């Protein structure tokens, strides 16, 4: 097994995509054990043969459709109504827009990609440093996968066999807290640098228009979460309803969804789904090899002897995940690490729902940390600024994100209050 793990690490280091690294290292294990390589195809199929997995492409498609509807501008206008008059108003608008967008796409990358081209130039034109504008844009995008609906929570649910509804609820308060912490940072920086604020209140007509246009996309998360919590449909069915809702408002409400845009949305969904599903399929082979060699059980036994305090264990897990997030994409890390983490934390009585919130928050912070942070790269490209400069401006927001992570880790009600309140967790 050591040769298999070393092979995986080597493949990652030399730049082989994670899914192929998993497949190649699994092949090494099978050849080493003399097991027929045909098992790879069998385990790949078994890994994907699950109806709940259909929620992933549907959620991706709903996000793609919403991007084509140009909802970013509507959400920015809506956020401006609430916080535009504050010092550093556009910075607050940036964060609040991400909180709104989180309830629609469930993807940090989608948030940065769609909001960035609109808000970063606007902030620069209003006197903000370009580095700061890029930093707050990518930092606030982390909120996307925390506030429901969330694609990472769906993946975690499928791996851990936990309730999607409970996981969605567990991320709501941490996501709001994360947004508030970033707005506090923005307020401090804005007062220090004397950034501008809007010089007038919006008129009643402007407020009504912004709220009227912005409330339509924001009904999507209410429909999804309300339907799941009310027992009207499953998470997979909720994702399909989200797609239908996006198409209805695109064709009949906004009337700006063309057949070309629909085609592009399907193509984008197919590409993203292909990457994710290949990763899931090949990780099932790799995880099977780990189970055969009893690696999770061995690690759980070792951790049990090394750590006697669950708070120290959680601290160690946070450190590990923050480091992993710097070098590995979040979905890949989820699929590889969650089965092991569940085994390790079970003897300590750590609730799997709470663990899911901690793991997802850790790995999403990795999207804004160099050298691999995807959202950081996207924001830098949009702002046309070097990563070193943007990363320097990002540090206060990164510190706020880590502080939120520690609060979620050590103050259990932040993630468990709503699931317990609604009866999903005892």
Secondary structure, DSSP 8 states (H G I E B T S, - for coil): -HHHHHHHHHHHHTT--HHHHHHHHHHHHHHHHT--TTHHHHHHHHHH--GGGHHHHHHHHHHHHHHHTTHHHHHHHHHHHHHTTSTTHHHHHHHHHHHHHHHHH--HHHHHHHHHHHHHHHHHHTT--HHHHHHHHHHHHGGGGTSSS-HHHHHHHHHHT--HHHHHHHHHHHHHHHHHHHHHHHHHHHHHHT----SS---HHHHHHHHHHHHHHHHHHHHHHHHHHTTSS-HHHHHHHHHHHHHHIIIIIS----HHHHHHHHHHHHHHHHHHHHHHHHHHHHHHHHHHTTHHHHHHHHHHHH---HHHHHHHHHHHHHHHHHHS-HHHHHHHHHHHHHHHHHTTT--HHHHHHHHHHHHHHGGGSTTT-HHHHHHHHHHT--HHHHHHHHHHHHHHHHHHHHHHHH-THHHHHHHHHTTS--
